[in-house]
Amino acid sequence: MKLITILFLCSRLLLSLSQEVVSQEVDCDDEDVFQAVDAALKKYNIRNQTGNHFVLYRITEATKMVGSETFYSLKYQIKEGDCSVQSTKSWQDCDYKMPAVEAATGECTATVGKRSNNKFSVATQTCKITPAEGSVVTAQYTCLGCVHPISTDSPELEPVLRHAIQHFNNNTEHSHLFALGEVKKARRQVVAGWNFELTYTIVQTNCSKKNFLFLTPDCKSLLNGDVGECTDNTYMNPELKIAAFSQNCDLYPGEDLVQPLPKHCPGCPREIPVDSPELKEALTHSILKLNAENNSTFYFKIETVKRATSQVVGGQKFYIEFTARETTCSKESNTELTEACEINSLGQSLSCSANVYMRLWENKIFPTVNCQPLDMNIMMRRPPGFSPFRAVKVQETNEGTTRLLRSCEYKGHPQKAGAEPTLDQWAESSHLAQ
């Protein structure tokens, strides 16, 4: 049940961040902030099997993220209390362990969601604990929403790498096909599916795109051919289909350079006008493919075609770059996208690339579409080393405006066991100069 809850929270967080997100500055003495911290600290204490409960010392950062769901991004400090984890007491009933030099301390970062019933649930949390005498120990929960390194030889990377190599070969105008070289780094994150972060090398083969549409066993790496290094981010949904993909590759020329292609090359990609009539069918199949694989409530419609190429390869292959935007037609009320479906100017926008291979005499069309969301607001980030006793001016950065708000130190403890503290007992706020 806990596993299902974590998966649900992580997927809701991912869905919320993939839509338009508004980050609000929120003071750390806000009642909802303390309830979120309370939920996070209680969860941390429950996971400890030995020792004492930890007690809230200070909240240093708090950001409220409002999208389709509400989440709080928090950073707070804790101190070891005088209550054993074996007791029935909550952390609010405990005092700090004395003498202070014998008490462990820690700093935690957490993402906490607020549900419609005003309950708070912890999506992710990491705490760095400093023992009374010793170095910092990182307590990393078994968090399905966290990124973890995995073996570069893992079999689960095979479909991801196969897609990556095919994507590179289909989306570059190099004269030859490339094959996988070496996987240098691999990381995975579980988010109602899987996110993969990969770094790998690619090598040029002896197969030209003029003669080969795909890599085959006959394609061998050239000893001194061109090489490259790629970094990919891939999302694979629970149905094991790649639903989102981005790739960044740097190519380096080899010693034996391939002769440049002639200016007029019958089998090479050629630029075509974005309003060319020959694109009509390819665009139709591209948007059909996008809507079939997209989980959005509304149909998408092509808004702008940015670039297009055509290539004759035992058929005709189109490469198209375009933007698509949500329409006013929902999939629940409409069986398909029609001309009557108007673009919603406030709807989600996607940046897409499509490869459409067509063999019309056999009535065969094979579209592949990859899209990334646009118009995403970047969350505000606070600078590292933030201290509640240091005044910091507002800074304009490329990622938005960074502000430091108030730091709240936990002051009061309930007079009676089990009593709920008042807001005045919870915290004392000190305003920082802006």
VMD Tcl script that draws the C-alpha trace (Angstrom):
set ca {
  {0.00 0.00 0.00}
  {2.90 2.38 0.84}
  {4.48 1.62 -2.53}
  {1.23 2.50 -4.35}
  {0.94 5.74 -2.33}
  {4.50 6.82 -3.19}
  {3.98 6.03 -6.86}
  {0.72 7.98 -6.85}
  {2.29 11.03 -5.21}
  {5.32 11.01 -7.50}
  {3.14 10.68 -10.58}
  {0.86 13.52 -9.42}
  {3.95 15.69 -8.77}
  {5.35 14.88 -12.23}
  {1.99 15.59 -13.87}
  {1.65 18.88 -12.00}
  {5.14 20.05 -12.97}
  {4.59 19.03 -16.60}
  {1.67 21.48 -16.74}
  {1.77 25.18 -16.06}
  {3.18 25.66 -12.56}
  {3.08 28.86 -10.54}
  {5.67 29.15 -7.77}
  {4.57 31.37 -4.92}
  {6.76 32.86 -2.26}
  {5.44 31.78 1.10}
  {6.58 32.74 4.58}
  {7.72 29.82 6.68}
  {5.33 30.75 9.50}
  {2.38 30.04 7.22}
  {0.11 27.48 8.89}
  {0.11 25.16 5.86}
  {3.93 25.22 5.79}
  {4.10 24.02 9.37}
  {1.55 21.30 8.72}
  {3.64 20.17 5.74}
  {6.82 20.14 7.85}
  {4.96 18.33 10.63}
  {3.94 15.58 8.17}
  {7.51 15.29 6.85}
  {9.14 15.16 10.29}
  {6.64 12.62 11.61}
  {7.36 10.40 8.62}
  {11.10 10.68 9.21}
  {10.73 9.78 12.91}
  {8.46 6.81 12.15}
  {11.14 5.32 9.89}
  {13.75 5.37 12.67}
  {13.84 2.09 14.54}
  {16.33 3.09 17.26}
  {17.45 6.22 19.10}
  {15.36 9.29 19.85}
  {12.80 11.35 17.97}
  {14.07 14.44 16.19}
  {12.45 17.80 16.98}
  {11.97 20.73 14.61}
  {14.55 23.47 15.10}
  {14.14 25.86 12.17}
  {12.48 26.11 8.75}
  {14.90 27.78 6.35}
  {13.16 27.57 2.98}
  {9.57 27.19 1.80}
  {8.17 27.40 -1.74}
  {4.56 26.74 -2.69}
  {4.02 25.24 -6.17}
  {0.48 25.53 -7.49}
  {-0.54 23.69 -10.64}
  {-3.15 21.00 -11.02}
  {-2.03 20.00 -7.52}
  {-0.46 21.96 -4.62}
  {3.01 21.01 -3.41}
  {5.42 22.52 -0.91}
  {9.18 22.40 -1.42}
  {10.77 22.64 2.03}
  {14.12 22.74 3.77}
  {14.21 22.50 7.55}
  {16.65 21.80 10.40}
  {16.13 19.33 13.23}
  {17.74 18.45 16.57}
  {17.69 15.21 18.52}
  {15.01 15.15 21.20}
  {14.79 13.48 24.60}
  {11.98 11.06 23.62}
  {12.76 7.52 22.52}
  {11.35 6.32 19.19}
  {9.90 3.42 21.14}
  {7.65 5.78 23.11}
  {4.17 6.82 21.99}
  {5.05 10.50 22.10}
  {5.01 12.76 19.07}
  {7.93 15.06 18.36}
  {5.88 18.05 19.61}
  {5.87 16.46 23.09}
  {9.67 16.24 23.24}
  {12.32 18.73 24.32}
  {15.77 19.02 22.81}
  {18.27 16.53 24.18}
  {20.64 18.03 26.75}
  {23.49 18.75 26.89}
  {23.40 20.06 23.32}
  {26.87 18.71 22.52}
  {25.50 15.20 22.94}
  {22.58 15.75 20.55}
  {22.62 14.90 16.86}
  {21.45 17.54 14.37}
  {20.25 17.39 10.78}
  {18.92 19.19 7.75}
  {16.09 17.83 5.61}
  {14.68 18.68 2.20}
  {11.18 17.48 1.37}
  {8.41 17.78 -1.18}
  {4.97 17.55 0.44}
  {1.63 17.51 -1.35}
  {-1.60 19.00 -0.02}
  {-4.64 16.94 -0.90}
  {-8.17 18.21 -1.48}
  {-9.15 17.02 2.03}
  {-6.43 19.27 3.52}
  {-4.28 16.26 4.39}
  {-0.54 16.44 3.72}
  {1.44 13.58 2.16}
  {5.21 13.34 1.74}
  {6.30 12.68 -1.85}
  {10.09 12.79 -1.38}
  {12.43 13.52 1.52}
  {16.16 13.38 2.20}
  {17.84 14.15 5.55}
  {21.53 14.70 6.28}
  {22.22 13.82 9.92}
  {25.29 14.99 11.83}
  {25.94 12.80 14.90}
  {26.87 14.44 18.21}
  {30.49 13.64 17.47}
  {31.20 12.61 13.89}
  {30.81 13.45 10.22}
  {27.64 14.03 8.24}
  {25.65 10.88 7.44}
  {23.13 10.98 4.61}
  {19.86 9.22 5.38}
  {18.32 8.56 1.97}
  {14.92 6.94 2.07}
  {13.98 4.21 -0.36}
  {12.33 6.81 -2.52}
  {10.86 5.73 -5.84}
  {10.81 9.36 -6.90}
  {14.55 9.84 -6.51}
  {17.25 9.48 -9.16}
  {19.65 6.55 -8.67}
  {22.68 5.34 -10.65}
  {22.26 1.98 -12.37}
  {24.66 -0.34 -14.15}
  {25.64 0.71 -17.67}
  {25.24 -2.96 -18.62}
  {21.65 -3.19 -17.36}
  {19.36 -5.03 -19.83}
  {16.59 -2.47 -19.19}
  {18.69 0.10 -21.07}
  {18.49 -1.84 -24.34}
  {15.16 -0.43 -25.64}
  {16.12 3.07 -24.51}
  {19.48 2.95 -26.30}
  {17.94 1.36 -29.40}
  {15.45 4.23 -29.59}
  {18.23 6.78 -29.01}
  {20.41 5.48 -31.84}
  {17.45 5.32 -34.22}
  {16.44 8.85 -33.25}
  {19.96 10.15 -33.91}
  {20.16 8.47 -37.30}
  {16.72 9.71 -38.30}
  {17.28 13.29 -37.20}
  {20.76 14.11 -38.47}
  {21.85 14.80 -42.02}
  {25.11 12.89 -41.72}
  {25.71 10.74 -44.77}
  {26.21 7.55 -42.75}
  {24.44 5.67 -39.98}
  {25.91 5.59 -36.47}
  {26.02 2.73 -33.97}
  {26.32 2.64 -30.17}
  {29.85 2.87 -28.81}
  {30.12 2.84 -25.00}
  {27.60 3.67 -22.27}
  {29.44 5.94 -19.85}
  {26.74 6.84 -17.34}
  {23.21 5.70 -16.55}
  {20.69 6.90 -13.98}
  {17.05 5.96 -13.41}
  {14.05 7.50 -11.64}
  {10.70 5.85 -10.96}
  {7.80 8.26 -11.64}
  {4.68 6.25 -12.57}
  {6.97 4.89 -15.24}
  {10.72 5.44 -15.56}
  {12.96 8.39 -16.32}
  {16.39 7.53 -17.72}
  {19.42 9.84 -17.92}
  {22.13 8.39 -20.18}
  {25.54 9.45 -21.45}
  {27.09 7.33 -24.21}
  {29.30 7.44 -27.30}
  {28.34 6.77 -30.91}
  {30.54 5.69 -33.82}
  {30.16 6.02 -37.57}
  {29.51 2.84 -39.54}
  {30.22 1.89 -43.14}
  {26.47 1.99 -43.96}
  {25.42 5.07 -45.89}
  {21.88 6.39 -45.53}
  {21.64 6.24 -49.30}
  {21.75 2.44 -49.21}
  {20.51 1.60 -45.70}
  {17.36 2.82 -43.99}
  {18.21 1.17 -40.67}
  {21.24 -0.40 -39.01}
  {21.76 -4.04 -39.98}
  {24.35 -6.69 -39.02}
  {26.25 -5.63 -42.15}
  {26.91 -2.18 -40.64}
  {30.37 -2.19 -39.06}
  {32.05 0.60 -37.10}
  {34.73 2.50 -39.01}
  {38.07 2.43 -37.25}
  {38.80 6.09 -37.95}
  {35.28 7.34 -38.67}
  {33.43 10.18 -37.00}
  {32.56 9.74 -33.33}
  {30.24 11.52 -30.94}
  {29.02 11.73 -27.37}
  {25.32 12.01 -26.50}
  {23.31 12.85 -23.40}
  {19.67 11.74 -23.38}
  {16.65 12.12 -21.10}
  {13.96 9.50 -21.70}
  {10.57 8.86 -20.10}
  {9.16 5.33 -20.47}
  {5.54 4.94 -19.41}
  {4.14 1.94 -17.47}
  {3.20 0.30 -20.80}
  {6.96 0.26 -21.61}
  {6.55 2.81 -24.41}
  {8.86 5.78 -24.76}
  {6.55 8.76 -24.24}
  {9.08 11.62 -24.02}
  {12.64 11.93 -25.27}
  {15.34 14.58 -25.64}
  {18.85 14.16 -27.03}
  {21.96 16.31 -27.23}
  {24.93 15.00 -29.25}
  {28.35 16.43 -30.09}
  {30.11 15.01 -33.18}
  {33.87 14.94 -33.74}
  {35.47 14.23 -37.14}
  {37.56 11.10 -37.51}
  {40.88 10.77 -39.29}
  {39.41 9.20 -42.44}
  {36.75 11.72 -43.41}
  {34.01 10.58 -45.74}
  {33.93 12.44 -49.04}
  {31.34 15.22 -49.00}
  {28.08 14.48 -50.72}
  {27.51 16.07 -54.13}
  {25.25 19.11 -54.17}
  {22.58 17.22 -56.10}
  {22.19 13.89 -54.31}
  {19.07 11.85 -55.29}
  {19.07 9.81 -52.07}
  {19.90 12.65 -49.68}
  {17.45 14.68 -47.57}
  {16.32 17.91 -49.25}
  {14.68 20.91 -47.68}
  {11.10 21.49 -48.80}
  {8.78 24.46 -48.14}
  {6.81 24.17 -44.91}
  {3.61 24.82 -46.88}
  {4.38 22.22 -49.55}
  {1.32 20.14 -50.57}
  {3.42 16.96 -50.38}
  {3.60 17.43 -46.59}
  {-0.16 17.23 -46.12}
  {-0.43 13.47 -45.69}
  {2.71 13.24 -43.58}
  {1.39 15.96 -41.25}
  {-1.99 14.24 -41.01}
  {-0.39 10.99 -39.87}
  {1.94 12.86 -37.50}
  {-0.89 14.52 -35.58}
  {-2.89 11.28 -35.54}
  {0.12 9.53 -34.02}
  {0.61 12.32 -31.47}
  {-3.02 12.25 -30.31}
  {-3.04 8.45 -30.13}
  {0.00 8.35 -27.85}
  {-0.69 11.51 -25.82}
  {-2.59 11.13 -22.54}
  {-4.00 14.66 -22.62}
  {-7.73 15.16 -22.12}
  {-7.92 17.30 -25.28}
  {-6.85 16.70 -28.86}
  {-3.80 18.53 -30.20}
  {-3.63 20.30 -33.55}
  {-0.59 21.39 -35.55}
  {-0.06 25.10 -35.01}
  {3.15 25.91 -36.93}
  {5.45 23.90 -39.21}
  {9.01 25.10 -38.66}
  {11.08 22.90 -40.96}
  {10.67 19.93 -43.28}
  {12.87 17.64 -45.37}
  {12.06 14.87 -47.83}
  {14.23 11.88 -48.74}
  {13.82 9.03 -51.23}
  {14.83 5.76 -49.52}
  {12.95 2.80 -51.01}
  {9.90 4.95 -50.46}
  {9.72 8.51 -49.16}
  {10.81 9.68 -45.74}
  {9.77 13.04 -44.28}
  {11.35 14.78 -41.32}
  {9.17 17.58 -39.90}
  {9.62 20.00 -37.00}
  {6.41 21.61 -35.77}
  {4.55 22.99 -32.78}
  {1.19 21.60 -31.67}
  {-1.33 23.07 -29.26}
  {-4.36 21.77 -27.41}
  {-7.73 22.32 -29.03}
  {-11.17 22.89 -27.57}
  {-12.20 19.31 -28.46}
  {-11.97 16.78 -25.65}
  {-11.35 13.10 -26.31}
  {-14.30 12.28 -24.09}
  {-16.77 14.17 -26.28}
  {-15.16 13.64 -29.70}
  {-14.11 10.40 -31.33}
  {-11.48 12.12 -33.47}
  {-9.84 15.44 -34.32}
  {-11.85 17.37 -36.93}
  {-11.54 20.66 -38.76}
  {-14.14 22.09 -36.38}
  {-11.73 21.68 -33.45}
  {-10.28 25.11 -32.78}
  {-6.90 25.74 -31.18}
  {-7.10 26.83 -27.54}
  {-4.69 29.76 -27.27}
  {-4.33 29.08 -23.52}
  {-3.85 25.34 -23.95}
  {-0.65 23.29 -23.57}
  {1.88 23.78 -26.37}
  {4.29 21.08 -27.61}
  {7.48 21.24 -29.65}
  {7.58 18.16 -31.88}
  {9.69 16.36 -34.44}
  {8.29 13.65 -36.69}
  {9.73 11.04 -39.01}
  {7.21 9.64 -41.49}
  {8.25 6.79 -43.78}
  {5.77 6.18 -46.59}
  {5.42 3.38 -49.13}
  {2.18 4.50 -50.72}
  {2.07 1.78 -53.37}
  {1.87 -0.73 -50.51}
  {-0.43 1.51 -48.48}
  {2.13 1.51 -45.65}
  {2.89 4.58 -43.52}
  {5.14 4.51 -40.44}
  {5.07 7.74 -38.38}
  {7.25 8.39 -35.31}
  {6.61 11.53 -33.25}
  {8.56 12.94 -30.29}
  {7.30 16.00 -28.39}
  {8.41 18.13 -25.46}
  {6.13 20.54 -23.53}
  {6.60 24.28 -23.92}
  {5.45 27.22 -21.78}
  {6.67 25.63 -18.56}
  {7.30 28.08 -15.75}
  {10.61 27.40 -14.05}
  {10.34 27.05 -10.31}
  {12.08 29.62 -8.16}
  {15.31 28.36 -6.66}
  {17.07 29.64 -3.60}
  {20.86 30.01 -3.63}
  {22.99 27.38 -1.86}
  {24.31 28.24 1.55}
  {21.14 30.11 2.56}
  {21.35 31.33 6.14}
  {18.34 32.65 8.10}
  {20.59 35.30 9.65}
  {21.89 36.75 6.41}
  {20.16 39.47 4.40}
  {20.15 38.83 0.66}
  {18.86 41.19 -2.02}
  {16.54 40.13 -4.80}
  {18.53 38.73 -7.73}
  {17.46 38.59 -11.37}
  {18.74 35.40 -12.97}
  {18.19 33.56 -16.23}
  {15.97 31.14 -14.37}
  {13.72 33.77 -12.81}
  {13.73 35.85 -9.68}
  {15.31 34.45 -6.53}
  {14.14 35.80 -3.20}
  {14.87 34.91 0.40}
  {11.94 35.17 2.76}
  {11.73 34.71 6.47}
  {13.37 32.02 8.55}
  {11.26 30.57 11.32}
  {12.74 28.96 14.40}
  {10.59 26.50 16.31}
  {10.19 27.88 19.81}
  {7.30 26.41 21.75}
  {6.43 23.00 23.10}
  {2.95 21.98 24.30}
  {2.30 22.34 27.98}
  {0.54 18.97 28.08}
  {1.28 15.75 26.30}
  {-0.76 15.44 23.13}
  {-1.81 19.12 23.06}
  {-1.64 20.90 19.73}
  {0.64 23.96 19.71}
  {-0.77 27.33 18.71}
  {0.69 29.23 15.79}
  {2.43 31.62 18.20}
  {4.03 28.65 19.94}
  {5.07 27.10 16.67}
  {7.39 29.80 15.44}
  {8.96 33.17 15.91}
  {9.59 35.02 12.65}
  {12.48 37.32 11.97}
  {12.10 39.53 8.89}
  {15.15 39.81 6.68}
  {16.04 43.07 5.01}
  {15.24 42.94 1.30}
}
mol new
graphics top color blue
foreach p $ca { graphics top sphere $p radius 0.5 }
foreach p [lrange $ca 0 end-1] q [lrange $ca 1 end] { graphics top cylinder $p $q radius 0.2 }
display resetview
